Amino acid sequence: MARVDVRPGRRARDRRTVPLLAISLAAGLTVASVPGWATAAPTAARVATAPTEPVGEPGEEPTADPTDPVPSEAPSTVSPPPQSTPPAATTEPAPTTTAPQEPAPTTTSPTTSTPPPAPSAPPVRPSAPAPGSPSAPAAGVSVTTDDITLTSAYWNAPSTVTTLRVTVTNTGASSARVRLAYTLPAGLTDAGTEGCADAGGGEHRCGEWTSAPGARFSTLLRVRVGGDAWRKMPLSGSVRVTAAVPGAAPVSDNEGFAVLFPPGPPAPGIRLAADEVTFDISGGASGLDVRLGNTGRVDADGRVEVILPAGVTVPAPPAGCTTVDPTRTRCDLGTVPAGRTADLRLPVAATPEAQRQAPLAGAVLGQLDPRSGRPRQVQMSFRITAAAALATPVVSTPAPTGSQGVLAADAPSLRDGGGISSVRRTAITLIAVSTLLVVLALALATTSLRRRSGAAMTERTPGPTPAD
């Protein structure tokens, strides 16, 4: 019987061809079914470099009303407090590296005799930008303030002069001209801060510093608290700084401060305490804890009244409490035995705007009406803080990060003249090539199978029988 000569080498090639074709087919199907792989990387790189338009005209600088007094000299500077945690920048992120021994800002008048030492922690407020991110902004500034906290000596003086520490940081990449302005609440006046002038309505404006990039310094504002200012509590103020550099839009930052009074006026037989109210980053409701103590010798009926700043309310008063107006809540505590303390917890909510203006101040009035004797009353203020105050929106819109391969539909830099983005064109090309590879792989696989089937049939077909 005649046999078709099928060489071993050809059979080996046929056996190797099928696995290779299967691998090619799987790769082609994978690329064709997941086109996002072809677009994720270039999209991230392009979106990250999308330029943003500056806010305001380049070179624009803050101008003051010519009728308002603007001192030609800036306040003197002092050493800043230790920086335990980097404060949050409210302007665009700017890369700042460790600044060894940054000089104090220069003014037209002599400042303190000794320059402020380098801060205990590097001024790394904003982190360095990632590769491909927008370049560092030329101007950036942030401000933090302490509170005006009065001691019990306040009740024995017609007025009290104290200081408010303000700390400024140049978060930009260039030297900037920094100006300071602050607003004092009713009952507080400026006590003669050098380099600052009254602009009316409780606002004061100060001269300008020249600050190096990364420089951090403090100044002390002298404030006089009137002897009857406690009757107007709660009291809060604000501080604003503005930084300007040539050829860039000016940027600014602001922060509030609270005026905290001790319990008083002093009265025998009563004690009052209130804890700080803190709103976390979620901005949800918090709580205020108040304690009214009866230190007298007879029982007394207790009452507490809470006064909150605008935007802060008690959304659901507990039993025994009533809402007098949106910012005032009154609670009856019942009988407070002699030598005992009544505890009260109120839920407190604040609007996003109020949280951004924090720290703020609230006030608590406590009263005891004994069964015999005159009523006793004291009041005090407490502090309201919020994490949202450290997350103030930036001055200009940041560029998108391009994470997850998301394509910004409105990014003009990603568009070509034809109306179809180059990234999409590349993806379409890759899909077409993948489809051709799949078709070619199928054709080769079909041809190979036909050849093998034909060879097998030829091998099984008997040859012609020789004639006898």
C-alpha positions, 0 to 999 in steps of 0.5 A, a space after each residue: 500500500 502506497 503511503 504519503 510521505 509526511 516528514 517528521 519536521 513538517 508534523 512538528 511545525 504543525 504541532 507548534 503552529 497551533 499553540 502559537 496561533 492560540 496565543 496570538 488569538 488570545 492576545 488580539 482578543 484581549 487588546 480588542 476587548 480592553 481598549 482602555 489599556 491603550 488610552 489610560 497612560 497617555 490620557 493621564 500624562 496629557 491631562 496632568 499637563 493641562 494648563 489652567 487659566 490664572 484668576 485675574 489679570 497677570 500683574 494685577 496687584 491689590 489696590 487700596 482705596 486712596 481715602 483709606 490710610 495705609 501705613 508705609 511701615 509694616 509691624 515689627 516681627 518676632 520669632 514664630 511659634 514651633 510648627 508642630 504640623 504644617 498648616 494647610 495652604 489656601 492657595 495653589 500648592 507650591 513646592 517649598 523645600 527646607 529653608 535653612 535660616 530664612 531671613 525675616 521679612 524686610 520693612 522700611 523701618 527697623 524690626 526686632 534686633 534679632 532675626 527670627 530663628 529657623 522654625 523647629 519643623 521645616 516649612 513644608 506646608 504644600 507638598 512638592 508637585 508630582 512629575 508632569 503637574 503644573 509648575 509652582 505658582 509664583 505667589 502663595 501665602 497662609 496665615 494662622 492666628 492665636 486666640 485672645 484668651 483673658 484671665 480672671 484678672 480681667 474682672 478687676 480692671 477697667 480694660 485689659 491690653 493683650 496681644 494677638 499673635 499672627 503667623 504668616 508663611 510665604 508658600 509661593 516660589 518667589 519673594 512677595 510683598 505681603 500686607 496684613 489687615 485685621 478686623 476687631 469685634 465690638 468692645 475691642 480696639 487697637 492699642 497702638 500696633 506699630 505699622 497699622 492704622 484704623 480704617 473704620 468699622 473695626 478694620 485695621 490695615 498695616 504696612 507691607 513686608 518683603 518676604 522670601 519664599 518659604 519664610 515664616 514669621 510672626 507679628 504681635 497685634 496689641 489689642 485693648 479689651 474693654 471692661 464691659 466687652 463681656 456683655 457682648 460675648 460671644 466675640 470673634 474677629 478675623 485676620 487677612 493677608 495678601 501676597 503679590 509678586 510682579 507678573 502674577 495675580 495676587 493671592 490671599 488667606 484669612 483666618 478667624 480668632 476667638 475672644 475667650 472670657 473666663 467665667 464671671 463676673 465672679 459670684 459666690 456659690 456658682 461655678 460654670 464650665 464649657 468645653 470646646 466644640 470641634 467639627 471634624 472633616 465630615 462637617 457633621 454635628 458635634 456636641 457642647 458639654 456644659 457643667 453648672 455647679 452649685 457651690 453654695 449651701 442651699 439647693 437652687 434651680 439651675 438654668 443654662 442659656 447658650 448663645 452661638 455665632 451666626 451659622 451655628 445652631 442647636 438642631 434638636 434641643 434635648 428635653 428641657 431645652 427650648 429655642 429662643 431664636 436661631 442662635 440662642 437656646 435656653 435649658 432648665 436643669 431643675 433643682 441642683 442640690 448644694 455641692 452638686 453639678 448638673 451636666 448638659 450636652 447640646 447637639 451643635 451644627 454649623 453651616 459650611 461657611 461658618 466652619 470655614 470662618 472658624 475658629 469662632 466663639 460661643 457664650 454660655 450663661 449659667 444661673 442658679 435661683 436658690 430657695 433663699 437668697 438672691 439669684 447668682 449668674 455667671 457667663 463665659 465663652 467657649 471656642 468653636 473649631 472646624 477641620 474645614 477651616 484648614 481646607 479652604 478652596 484654593 484661589 485658582 482651579 487646580 489641573 486635573 490629575 488624570 488618574 484612572 485614565 479619565 479623559 477630560 472632555 473639556 481639556 482643549 490641549 487634548 484636541 486636534 484640529 479634526 475634532 477627534 482627540 489624538 488619544 482616541 485616534 490612537 485607540 481606534 488604530 490599535 483596535 483596528 490592528 488588533 482586529 486584523 491580527 485576530 482575522 489573520 490568526 483565525 485564517 492561519 489556524 483554519 489553513 493549518 487545520 485543513 492541511 492536517 486533515 488533508 494529510 490524515 485522510 491521505 494517510 488513511 486512503 489505501 493505494 492502488 492494488 497491483 495487478 496480478 
